[in-house]
Every structure is written in C-alpha cells, then in structure tokens.
C-alpha cells in the first residue's frame, strides 16, 4: 500500500520533473567538454550532465513505464497492433485543413510515442557513452548527440501540440 502511494506521488511530478531535467541538460549541453570519459578536472557542467543525466535516465524509465502500463502503450504505439485507422483519419484531416484532436490513437498520440522512443534512445546512448570502453566512447557520444537533437526537435513539436491541446478546452 505504501509503495502504491509512493508511485502515485512520483507519477504526479514525473512529467514536470522530466521537462525540467531535460531542459537543464539541453540548455547546459553547449558547455560540456566530455570526450571519452569524465576526467578528474571535469567542470561542474560536465559532472552535472553525467549525474543529472543518470538521474534523468531513471526518471525516463519510470516515465516510459507510466506511459506503457495497463495497456496504455496501445494509445501511443497503435502501429504495433496495426491499428492505423485513427492515425490515417488524422492525416486525411490535415490534408483537408482539419487539426487533429488529442487523445485516442491518432496522430498526436503517435507523435508522443515517438517522443518516448527518442527519450529512451537518448538514455541508452548516454548510458552507453558512460559505461563504454574509452576506445568506443566517442561513437556512443555521437549517437547520444544525434538522438538528443532528435529529442529536442520532438520537444518543439510537443510544445506546439500542447498549445493545440489548449484549443480542445475551448471547443
């Protein structure tokens, strides 16, 4: 019972905490000078990025669990079960000038599912970079940068979709 209550409290702050940590890591990433490994002379930004990133990775795993628990994964990944009708309806609507609505198994949910995948790819590549042998670390670093850039693009789209979601409250 206590564990369930703890999980409910974590769930309540998970999305805002993911946003905060992601933005902190993204905004401070230009000051990161880590190549193959964290050196003894690492800056505060390097140390924050590594350990803040590990904390964010833990949050990301919990977030992915939250999104996928109790069959919710079907909403964000309907293409895995070949339920493409709502997605195709939203795409046809866009062609005719209709904006998609949030919820269900349509375009917005699929985009959010892609965001979860990108987030997990950032986590895996960051963890790979952290634990990789120094001879392979730069390859993992380059994967991490590419996936992080994709995730940044998703964040922009996600913010635009959030504004679109506000429209639903006024209709």
Protein Blocks (a to p, Z undefined) as FASTA:
>chain_A
ZZmmmmmmmmmmmmmmmmmmmmmmmmmmmmpccfkbccfkbcfklmmmmmmmmmmmmmmm
mmmmmmmgghlmmmmmmmlnopaklmmmmmmmmmnopacdeehjbfklmmmmmmmmmmmm
mmmmmmmmmmpcfklmmmmmmmmmmmmmmmmmmmmmmmmmmmmmmmmmmZZ
